[in-house]
Amino acid sequence: MLQQPIQVSFDLGNGREVIVETGRLARQADGSVTVRQGKNIILATVCANKEPKEGQDFFPLSVDYMEKFSSAGRIPGSFFKREGRLSDSEILISRLIDRALRPLFPEDYLCDVQVIISLVSSDPEIMPDSLACLAASAALAVSDIPIKEIISEVRVARVDGAFVVNPTRSELAKADMEFMVGATEKNLMMVEGESRECSEEEFIKALEVAHDAIRKQIKAQEELRAKVGVKGKRDYPKPPQNEELMNKVFAFAKDKVYSISKSSSAKNERSAAYDAVKQELIASFGGELADADKKLVKKYYEDLKWEVVRDMILDDRIRLDGRKLDVVRPLNMEVDVLPSPHGAALFTRGETQSLTTVTLGTPLDELLVESAAVSNYTKFILHYNFPPYSTGEVKFLRGPGRREVGHGNLALRSLKQMMPGNDYPYTVRVVSDILESNGSSSMATVCAGSLALMDAGVPIPKHVGGVAMGLITRPKDGKYAILTDILGDEDHLGDMDFKVTGTRDGICGIQMDIKIDGLSMETMREALEQARKGRLHILDAMYEAMPAARPEVKPHSPRMVKLFIDKEFIGAVIGPQGKIIQEIQRETGATINIEEVGNQGEVSIFSPAKEGLDKAVAWIKGIVAMPEVDEVYDAKVKSIMPYGAFVEFLPGKQGLLHISEVSWKRLETLEGVMKEGDDVKVKLIGVDHKTGKFKLSRKVLIPKPDFNPDGGKPQGGRQPE
């Protein structure tokens, strides 16, 4: 007999009920729940091994969020008609959940844990990512897997001046700021999002609104766990410890590690010195160390480095490279550094360097972004690459990993705030190649991307810069240190790292991970203010390197013009079976894209040369132009008849140039006067409204002779004006 499902529910506000249920689906998993709002249903499962793998010295947590296309009644568009590897969107959602869940597990817990979250039923208006972490946390809560606390995650957005928790898709489209926030009952754990230049105080207000909503969701999970009757968490094997060995390591290496840490040496020199001490340490034990003890010695040595560097920063206010806490490393910026790309910039900050390029493309280059509920095209693309040589390592070159996708997305969301609107004709692709890395290559990507966009002539109104911040705390005496522009080592040993991007006028993007309990809002305000000052310092240097966007694209960049024509002319421009548009493209070298937008046709004309662009524009304007009587046109003779010539005076529009309208002199034939292919200037002298035929004249543009050139009466016809 099936177990009866157990449910709890809560209200998100405005009657939006969320139902969390367990005991019905995937019952062999250690924990399994569904979260439902409207038609949206998410299934989350969690499984954990009872023991760690032999020799494992890290916590292997995997989190995968997947959207089933069947959840929206769709079949995937891939060749195999099934879901493949996770999309970038799914990877980004997985990362958000992972970053919030990871701190929940005990530090000595080393068993494999796998969390899988699946969207099984989709609602077009409900954003599933805002409920996914709730589902994952609830699955852990009803299991016996050891976690220290329960968390949840919400999206908070400001729509029409008011904060909304978990807005609908339609509401989110109108928001000027939106953040995903993960938290426990007491502490924030993770923040990521974007805004259109919000202030630091507005950001903190958004966090407070989000945290209030999260507390309600945590209470619902606790109620569900109580109903299930989870009595306690499973015991697990602890990694081996040897206090005597640890004391020997600290006694031998502490002063040496402190001396190296205080030397302000470069990253490679410092790493080499640390490694040398480690080898001396191991050698000091002679041959008495077993393999297991040798691993412990190495672990205790890394723990010692973590402790010594933190104490040095807190007590001496000295950082690894000798900087003060609020100082940004030396900056160097160059633009127009590559001859062929449409825009390029080289940004160097200390030992972190990004070479970023911009490519301008046509509407045909737009990127299709598919999810179960919606599929949209985007005209702004940013790709981030992190090759192994950037850190002096030898590794296989693979496709972009989750880290590359996440870092690129943060830069994209930040720069997107300053990009021109949908009427901007180009598709823009930014590529950041990290050539060196020692701290915050994602922020280098933002800065280099902003410079490269301006170098390419993309009309962004302001520079967007970014800075990575760190926080180190010592609860026993209340000391803390806020670090501006953190190094890679400082990122590893800190209690909070957060990246803030923006203009001189406000925040455009934030990514924050908090690893400690009890971070006060006052400390958060202080950190944000220090980040603002660091960002302004970097922005000042960026404006010196590139004060504003180029007024136009570079000479070798493709040219693009967008025209809007009446809907009735779309067919005329395309022609039967595409004959006309193909001829225009063939003759001018331009690429033409036509889309129907409302009652208009949007014509995008893209050409590598200005001459071809102008020719294509004139051609299309001619097709859609309405001929006007008494206007003069440059025409081309298409055919000769006994009674005159048919000439094309506008693209696709021909009229009769009667033999009597060719010259003031009476002509019996046009032989020797004009032939097919000749260029001729004509005037439209009339339109037969019944037949739509056009009457043209050449002679009215020629001064009338004072005498009859044939010796008789002048030839009839209209007089020149």
Solvent accessible surface area in square Angstrom, and as a share of the most:
residue,aa,sasa,rsa
1,M,237,1.06
2,L,125,0.62
3,Q,99,0.44
4,Q,137,0.61
5,P,50,0.32
6,I,35,0.18
7,Q,91,0.40
8,V,6,0.04
9,S,57,0.37
10,F,21,0.09
11,D,64,0.33
12,L,21,0.10
13,G,27,0.26
14,N,148,0.76
15,G,65,0.63
16,R,46,0.17
17,E,93,0.42
18,V,0,0.00
19,I,48,0.24
20,V,1,0.00
21,E,17,0.08
22,T,14,0.08
23,G,11,0.11
24,R,153,0.56
25,L,75,0.38
26,A,47,0.36
27,R,134,0.49
28,Q,186,0.83
29,A,22,0.17
30,D,46,0.24
31,G,3,0.03
32,S,8,0.05
33,V,1,0.01
34,T,16,0.09
35,V,0,0.00
36,R,112,0.41
37,Q,16,0.07
38,G,45,0.44
39,K,136,0.58
40,N,0,0.00
41,I,37,0.19
42,I,0,0.00
43,L,36,0.18
44,A,0,0.00
45,T,24,0.14
46,V,0,0.00
47,C,61,0.36
48,A,10,0.08
49,N,72,0.37
50,K,128,0.54
51,E,118,0.53
52,P,38,0.24
53,K,122,0.52
54,E,181,0.81
55,G,52,0.50
56,Q,29,0.13
57,D,104,0.54
58,F,121,0.50
59,F,35,0.15
60,P,25,0.16
61,L,15,0.07
62,S,47,0.31
63,V,1,0.01
64,D,32,0.17
65,Y,0,0.00
66,M,58,0.26
67,E,15,0.07
68,K,72,0.31
69,F,27,0.11
70,S,88,0.57
71,S,12,0.08
72,A,39,0.30
73,G,72,0.70
74,R,74,0.27
75,I,133,0.68
76,P,16,0.10
77,G,60,0.57
78,S,51,0.33
79,F,186,0.77
80,F,160,0.67
81,K,118,0.50
82,R,172,0.63
83,E,72,0.32
84,G,66,0.64
85,R,172,0.63
86,L,28,0.14
87,S,42,0.27
88,D,77,0.40
89,S,38,0.24
90,E,21,0.09
91,I,8,0.04
92,L,36,0.18
93,I,16,0.08
94,S,0,0.00
95,R,40,0.15
96,L,16,0.08
97,I,0,0.00
98,D,22,0.11
99,R,36,0.13
100,A,0,0.00
101,L,0,0.00
102,R,97,0.35
103,P,43,0.27
104,L,3,0.01
105,F,8,0.03
106,P,27,0.17
107,E,168,0.75
108,D,46,0.24
109,Y,1,0.00
110,L,22,0.11
111,C,1,0.01
112,D,35,0.18
113,V,3,0.02
114,Q,89,0.39
115,V,0,0.00
116,I,55,0.28
117,I,0,0.00
118,S,11,0.07
119,L,1,0.01
120,V,62,0.36
121,S,32,0.20
122,S,15,0.10
123,D,20,0.10
124,P,86,0.54
125,E,69,0.31
126,I,20,0.10
127,M,25,0.11
128,P,11,0.07
129,D,16,0.08
130,S,2,0.02
131,L,0,0.00
132,A,0,0.00
133,C,0,0.00
134,L,0,0.00
135,A,0,0.00
136,A,0,0.00
137,S,1,0.00
138,A,0,0.00
139,A,0,0.00
140,L,0,0.00
141,A,0,0.00
142,V,16,0.09
143,S,3,0.02
144,D,56,0.29
145,I,0,0.00
146,P,9,0.06
147,I,18,0.09
148,K,120,0.51
149,E,64,0.29
150,I,12,0.06
151,I,0,0.00
152,S,0,0.00
153,E,1,0.00
154,V,0,0.00
155,R,14,0.05
156,V,1,0.01
157,A,0,0.00
158,R,41,0.15
159,V,13,0.08
160,D,123,0.64
161,G,64,0.61
162,A,58,0.45
163,F,53,0.22
164,V,31,0.18
165,V,20,0.11
166,N,8,0.04
167,P,3,0.02
168,T,35,0.20
169,R,56,0.20
170,S,63,0.41
171,E,55,0.25
172,L,32,0.16
173,A,82,0.64
174,K,121,0.51
175,A,9,0.07
176,D,48,0.25
177,M,3,0.01
178,E,23,0.10
179,F,0,0.00
180,M,4,0.02
181,V,0,0.00
182,G,0,0.00
183,A,0,0.00
184,T,0,0.00
185,E,78,0.35
186,K,162,0.69
187,N,10,0.05
188,L,15,0.07
189,M,14,0.06
190,M,0,0.00
191,V,0,0.00
192,E,8,0.04
193,G,0,0.00
194,E,21,0.09
195,S,1,0.01
196,R,146,0.53
197,E,46,0.21
198,C,2,0.01
199,S,47,0.31
200,E,31,0.14
201,E,96,0.43
202,E,60,0.27
203,F,0,0.00
204,I,2,0.01
205,K,102,0.43
206,A,1,0.00
207,L,0,0.00
208,E,65,0.29
209,V,35,0.20
210,A,0,0.00
211,H,10,0.05
212,D,91,0.47
213,A,16,0.12
214,I,0,0.00
215,R,86,0.31
216,K,98,0.42
217,Q,1,0.00
218,I,2,0.01
219,K,146,0.62
220,A,6,0.04
221,Q,1,0.00
222,E,82,0.37
223,E,82,0.37
224,L,1,0.00
225,R,70,0.25
226,A,79,0.61
227,K,107,0.46
228,V,53,0.31
229,G,38,0.37
230,V,40,0.23
231,K,200,0.85
232,G,45,0.43
233,K,66,0.28
234,R,31,0.11
235,D,120,0.62
236,Y,29,0.11
237,P,58,0.37
238,K,112,0.47
239,P,29,0.19
240,P,96,0.60
241,Q,119,0.53
242,N,52,0.26
243,E,126,0.56
244,E,115,0.52
245,L,15,0.07
246,M,67,0.30
247,N,84,0.43
248,K,91,0.38
249,V,0,0.00
250,F,45,0.19
251,A,91,0.70
252,F,67,0.28
253,A,0,0.00
254,K,96,0.41
255,D,116,0.60
256,K,78,0.33
257,V,0,0.00
258,Y,72,0.28
259,S,70,0.45
260,I,23,0.12
261,S,0,0.00
262,K,87,0.37
263,S,65,0.42
264,S,53,0.34
265,S,24,0.15
266,A,49,0.38
267,K,51,0.22
268,N,118,0.61
269,E,110,0.49
270,R,4,0.01
271,S,51,0.33
272,A,63,0.49
273,A,36,0.28
274,Y,15,0.06
275,D,74,0.38
276,A,51,0.40
277,V,11,0.06
278,K,39,0.17
279,Q,107,0.48
280,E,85,0.38
281,L,0,0.00
282,I,27,0.14
283,A,72,0.56
284,S,65,0.42
285,F,18,0.07
286,G,53,0.51
287,G,86,0.83
288,E,131,0.59
289,L,27,0.14
290,A,59,0.46
291,D,117,0.61
292,A,67,0.52
293,D,41,0.21
294,K,72,0.31
295,K,94,0.40
296,L,17,0.08
297,V,0,0.00
298,K,83,0.35
299,K,89,0.38
300,Y,4,0.01
301,Y,2,0.01
302,E,81,0.36
303,D,58,0.30
304,L,0,0.00
305,K,42,0.18
306,W,110,0.39
307,E,66,0.30
308,V,7,0.04
309,V,5,0.03
310,R,21,0.08
311,D,45,0.23
312,M,2,0.01
313,I,0,0.00
314,L,3,0.02
315,D,68,0.35
316,D,55,0.28
317,R,110,0.40
318,I,48,0.24
319,R,0,0.00
320,L,2,0.01
321,D,42,0.22
322,G,40,0.39
323,R,26,0.09
324,K,146,0.62
325,L,26,0.13
326,D,88,0.46
327,V,59,0.34
328,V,14,0.08
329,R,9,0.03
330,P,110,0.69
331,L,44,0.22
332,N,82,0.42
333,M,25,0.11
334,E,79,0.35
335,V,35,0.20
336,D,73,0.38
337,V,46,0.27
338,L,56,0.28
339,P,117,0.74
340,S,82,0.53
341,P,35,0.22
342,H,30,0.13
343,G,0,0.00
344,A,0,0.00
345,A,0,0.00
346,L,34,0.17
347,F,0,0.00
348,T,23,0.13
349,R,2,0.01
350,G,28,0.27
351,E,57,0.25
352,T,0,0.00
353,Q,32,0.14
354,S,0,0.00
355,L,39,0.19
356,T,0,0.00
357,T,29,0.17
358,V,0,0.00
359,T,65,0.38
360,L,4,0.02
361,G,9,0.09
362,T,12,0.07
363,P,20,0.13
364,L,118,0.59
365,D,78,0.41
366,E,45,0.20
367,L,78,0.39
368,L,81,0.40
369,V,66,0.38
370,E,62,0.28
371,S,24,0.15
372,A,0,0.00
373,A,26,0.20
374,V,48,0.28
375,S,46,0.30
376,N,89,0.46
377,Y,143,0.54
378,T,42,0.24
379,K,45,0.19
380,F,18,0.08
381,I,17,0.09
382,L,11,0.05
383,H,72,0.32
384,Y,7,0.03
385,N,59,0.30
386,F,47,0.20
387,P,18,0.12
388,P,25,0.15
389,Y,131,0.50
390,S,9,0.06
391,T,43,0.25
392,G,72,0.70
393,E,83,0.37
394,V,151,0.87
395,K,128,0.54
396,F,163,0.68
397,L,144,0.72
398,R,188,0.69
399,G,56,0.54
400,P,85,0.53
401,G,33,0.32
402,R,81,0.29
403,R,93,0.34
404,E,32,0.14
405,V,19,0.11
406,G,1,0.01
407,H,22,0.10
408,G,5,0.04
409,N,28,0.14
410,L,1,0.00
411,A,0,0.00
412,L,39,0.19
413,R,32,0.12
414,S,0,0.00
415,L,2,0.01
416,K,84,0.36
417,Q,30,0.13
418,M,16,0.07
419,M,32,0.14
420,P,38,0.24
421,G,48,0.46
422,N,138,0.71
423,D,106,0.55
424,Y,29,0.11
425,P,23,0.15
426,Y,15,0.06
427,T,4,0.02
428,V,1,0.01
429,R,101,0.37
430,V,0,0.00
431,V,18,0.11
432,S,0,0.00
433,D,46,0.24
434,I,0,0.00
435,L,49,0.25
436,E,71,0.32
437,S,12,0.08
438,N,4,0.02
439,G,8,0.07
440,S,17,0.11
441,S,1,0.01
442,S,0,0.00
443,M,0,0.00
444,A,0,0.00
445,T,0,0.00
446,V,0,0.00
447,C,0,0.00
448,A,0,0.00
449,G,0,0.00
450,S,0,0.00
451,L,0,0.00
452,A,0,0.00
453,L,1,0.00
454,M,2,0.01
455,D,0,0.00
456,A,0,0.00
457,G,9,0.08
458,V,0,0.00
459,P,69,0.44
460,I,5,0.03
461,P,97,0.61
462,K,59,0.25
463,H,0,0.00
464,V,0,0.00
465,G,0,0.00
466,G,0,0.00
467,V,1,0.00
468,A,2,0.02
469,M,0,0.00
470,G,3,0.03
471,L,0,0.00
472,I,0,0.00
473,T,19,0.11
474,R,34,0.12
475,P,122,0.77
476,K,176,0.74
477,D,73,0.38
478,G,54,0.52
479,K,86,0.37
480,Y,80,0.30
481,A,1,0.00
482,I,8,0.04
483,L,1,0.01
484,T,0,0.00
485,D,0,0.00
486,I,6,0.03
487,L,3,0.01
488,G,30,0.29
489,D,56,0.29
490,E,2,0.01
491,D,54,0.28
492,H,138,0.62
493,L,7,0.03
494,G,8,0.08
495,D,11,0.05
496,M,0,0.00
497,D,16,0.08
498,F,1,0.00
499,K,20,0.08
500,V,1,0.00
501,T,0,0.00
502,G,0,0.00
503,T,0,0.00
504,R,115,0.42
505,D,95,0.49
506,G,4,0.04
507,I,0,0.00
508,C,0,0.00
509,G,0,0.00
510,I,0,0.00
511,Q,10,0.04
512,M,0,0.00
513,D,30,0.15
514,I,2,0.01
515,K,94,0.40
516,I,36,0.18
517,D,107,0.56
518,G,60,0.57
519,L,36,0.18
520,S,55,0.36
521,M,51,0.23
522,E,118,0.53
523,T,21,0.12
524,M,2,0.01
525,R,76,0.28
526,E,81,0.36
527,A,0,0.00
528,L,2,0.01
529,E,65,0.29
530,Q,31,0.14
531,A,0,0.00
532,R,78,0.28
533,K,121,0.51
534,G,4,0.04
535,R,3,0.01
536,L,45,0.22
537,H,97,0.43
538,I,0,0.00
539,L,0,0.00
540,D,69,0.36
541,A,28,0.22
542,M,0,0.00
543,Y,43,0.16
544,E,150,0.67
545,A,36,0.28
546,M,17,0.08
547,P,95,0.60
548,A,61,0.47
549,A,25,0.19
550,R,77,0.28
551,P,141,0.89
552,E,110,0.49
553,V,16,0.09
554,K,13,0.06
555,P,118,0.74
556,H,87,0.39
557,S,0,0.00
558,P,10,0.06
559,R,44,0.16
560,M,19,0.09
561,V,48,0.28
562,K,37,0.16
563,L,26,0.13
564,F,102,0.42
565,I,10,0.05
566,D,80,0.42
567,K,90,0.38
568,E,141,0.63
569,F,30,0.13
570,I,24,0.12
571,G,50,0.48
572,A,48,0.37
573,V,0,0.00
574,I,62,0.31
575,G,12,0.11
576,P,97,0.61
577,Q,184,0.82
578,G,11,0.10
579,K,132,0.56
580,I,44,0.22
581,I,23,0.12
582,Q,98,0.43
583,E,57,0.25
584,I,0,0.00
585,Q,53,0.24
586,R,166,0.61
587,E,94,0.42
588,T,16,0.09
589,G,49,0.47
590,A,5,0.04
591,T,46,0.27
592,I,12,0.06
593,N,26,0.13
594,I,33,0.17
595,E,83,0.37
596,E,108,0.48
597,V,74,0.42
598,G,60,0.58
599,N,128,0.65
600,Q,85,0.38
601,G,0,0.00
602,E,34,0.15
603,V,0,0.00
604,S,3,0.02
605,I,0,0.00
606,F,29,0.12
607,S,1,0.01
608,P,96,0.60
609,A,52,0.40
610,K,123,0.52
611,E,144,0.65
612,G,10,0.09
613,L,10,0.05
614,D,70,0.36
615,K,99,0.42
616,A,0,0.00
617,V,20,0.11
618,A,64,0.50
619,W,51,0.18
620,I,0,0.00
621,K,109,0.46
622,G,6,0.06
623,I,9,0.05
624,V,29,0.17
625,A,38,0.29
626,M,134,0.60
627,P,25,0.16
628,E,106,0.48
629,V,74,0.42
630,D,73,0.38
631,E,81,0.36
632,V,66,0.38
633,Y,32,0.12
634,D,111,0.57
635,A,6,0.04
636,K,87,0.37
637,V,2,0.01
638,K,81,0.34
639,S,30,0.19
640,I,60,0.31
641,M,75,0.33
642,P,117,0.74
643,Y,102,0.39
644,G,0,0.00
645,A,0,0.00
646,F,60,0.25
647,V,0,0.00
648,E,46,0.21
649,F,7,0.03
650,L,23,0.11
651,P,29,0.18
652,G,67,0.65
653,K,38,0.16
654,Q,86,0.38
655,G,3,0.03
656,L,49,0.24
657,L,0,0.00
658,H,72,0.32
659,I,23,0.11
660,S,42,0.27
661,E,23,0.10
662,V,0,0.00
663,S,24,0.16
664,W,12,0.04
665,K,105,0.45
666,R,151,0.55
667,L,33,0.16
668,E,151,0.68
669,T,75,0.44
670,L,4,0.02
671,E,149,0.67
672,G,86,0.83
673,V,65,0.37
674,M,19,0.09
675,K,136,0.57
676,E,111,0.50
677,G,43,0.42
678,D,40,0.21
679,D,116,0.60
680,V,15,0.09
681,K,108,0.46
682,V,0,0.00
683,K,21,0.09
684,L,0,0.00
685,I,29,0.15
686,G,14,0.13
687,V,37,0.21
688,D,50,0.26
689,H,170,0.76
690,K,197,0.83
691,T,84,0.49
692,G,41,0.39
693,K,141,0.60
694,F,39,0.16
695,K,113,0.48
696,L,2,0.01
697,S,0,0.00
698,R,74,0.27
699,K,0,0.00
700,V,12,0.07
701,L,64,0.32
702,I,60,0.30
703,P,112,0.70
704,K,69,0.29
705,P,51,0.32
706,D,152,0.79
707,F,148,0.62
708,N,22,0.12
709,P,63,0.40
710,D,81,0.42
711,G,75,0.72
712,G,44,0.42
713,K,182,0.77
714,P,80,0.51
715,Q,21,0.09
716,G,56,0.53
717,G,42,0.40
718,R,96,0.35
719,Q,99,0.44
720,P,47,0.29
721,E,161,0.72
